[in-house]
Amino acid sequence: MTHKKVSLVGPDHPDFILDDYPLYNLNRTSATYIENMSRQLRRFNMDQPSWRILMLLGDKNPSTVGDLSRRSVTKISTITRILMRMEKENLVRRIPFPEDNRVIEVFITDKGKEILVKLRMLADNVYQTTFDGIAENDMITFTNILMQMRKNLSG
């Protein structure tokens, strides 16, 4: 992979170039990924928020509504609306936690699991395209950098 010389000065520097700004590129890359995934998901009559919930439940089933909200970086009220729609589509089931009815556990259904298998294959194609020509070590470094950035921003 060839590297373009970029200017790594902050936004207040006179030599600042927006196209070289890492956070601008991070945001644009994220938006491009979401746009691409959304286009692919439409083939399965699926939207990005529902896909995200299925992936989270595929990783940790059951999860609480609060957990899903935190891990998807989505407000609880928004997650609740998404889950209500997904429950009507028989993709998830919401059940009050036995020891505390204020806590709702969300389970992926068999139908949700079947769709998730197909969606993971679709996502793998996007993943492969995204990282085409990028060395494995660079991917590992990139992931570690992103995790450190999130940690820094979280305080």
N, C-alpha and C positions, 0 to 999 in steps of 0.2 A: 504494500500500500504506500503510495507516495503521500508525503505530508506537505501541505501548503504552509508557507510561513505566515503565521498569524500574529497580530499585535495583542498582547495580553495585558492591556492597561484597563483600568476601571473606567466606568462611564463619566467620571468627572475629569478625566485626562484630556488634554487638547488633541492627542493622537488617537482617541477612541474611535474604533470602527465597529459599528453594530454587527456587521456580518462576521466579525471575528470573536464576538462576545460569547463565551461558553454558555451562559444561561439563556441567551437568545437562541442559540443553536439547540440547546436542550429542549426548550419550549417548542420550537419549530419541528424538531424530530418527533417529539411526543404527539403533537397535533397531526403530523403526517402519518404516524403509526395508527392513531385512533381513526383517522379518516380511512386508511387502507383497511383496517380490521372491520370497521363499520360496513364498508362496501362488501367485504367477504361475508360478514354475518347476515346480511340481508338475504343471501341465498338460502339461509335456514330460517328465515322469518324471526331473526334474533337481533336484539339491540345490544349496544355496548354495555350498559349497566347490568342487564340480565346475564350476559356472558361473564362479566366480572364476578357476579354472585356465584354462578355455577363453578367458576374456577376456584374461588375461595372455599366453597363447600367441598369441591373435589380434593382440596388440600387438607381441610379440617371439617369433618362432618360428624356430629352437628357443630354449629357455631351459634353464638348468641347474636341477636340483632345488634347489640353494642359492638361486638367483635367485628361483624361484617361492616358496620359503619366505620370503625377505626381503620380496618385493613383496606377498605376501598376508598378511604378519604372522602366519604359521602355523609351528609347529615342524616341523622336517624330518621327524621320525618320523610326524607327522600327514599331512604332504604325501605322504610315501611310501605310506601306506595309501590315500589318496585316488587317487594315480596308479595303484596296482595295480588298484583297482576300475575306474578309467577305462580302463585298458589292456584289461581283460577285456571292456569294453563297446565296444572298438575306437574310442575317442575320442582316445587319445593313444598314442604309441610312445616307449618309453624305450630309449636306446642309450648304452652307455659311450663316453665321449670317447676318440678314438683315442690321444691322447698321454698320457692319464692315466685308467685304468679306474676310479679312485675318483670321478671326475666323471661324472655321468649327465646326458645331454642329453635333453630331452623335446620331442617334435614333436607337433603337432596332426595328426590324420589327416584324410583327405577327409571321412569321416563326421563327425568333430568340427567341421570347417569348415562343413558343411551345417547342423548343429544350431546352431552359433554364429550363422549368419545369421538364423535364426528367433528365437533368444534375444535378439539385439541389437534386433530389432524390438519384442519384448516389453519389453525394458529401456528402449527409447526411449519407450514409452507411460508407464512409471513415471516416467521422467525428466521428460516433459512435464507430467504431473500434479504432480510434486513442485515444479516451478518455475513453476507457473501463477500469474500475477499478479506475478511478481518480475522487475524490470527487468534487462536484460542487464548493465548496469553494476554493479548490485548482485550479480549472480551472479559477475562477474569479481572484485569486491572480496571477496566471501565466499570464493571459491576461494583468492585470495591470502592472506587472513587464515588460513585453515585450513593452508596450506602453511607460513606463518610460525610458527603455533602448533606444528606438528609439528617444525619445525626447533628451536624453543625447547625443546621437551620432549626432543629428542634430544641436547641439550647441545652 
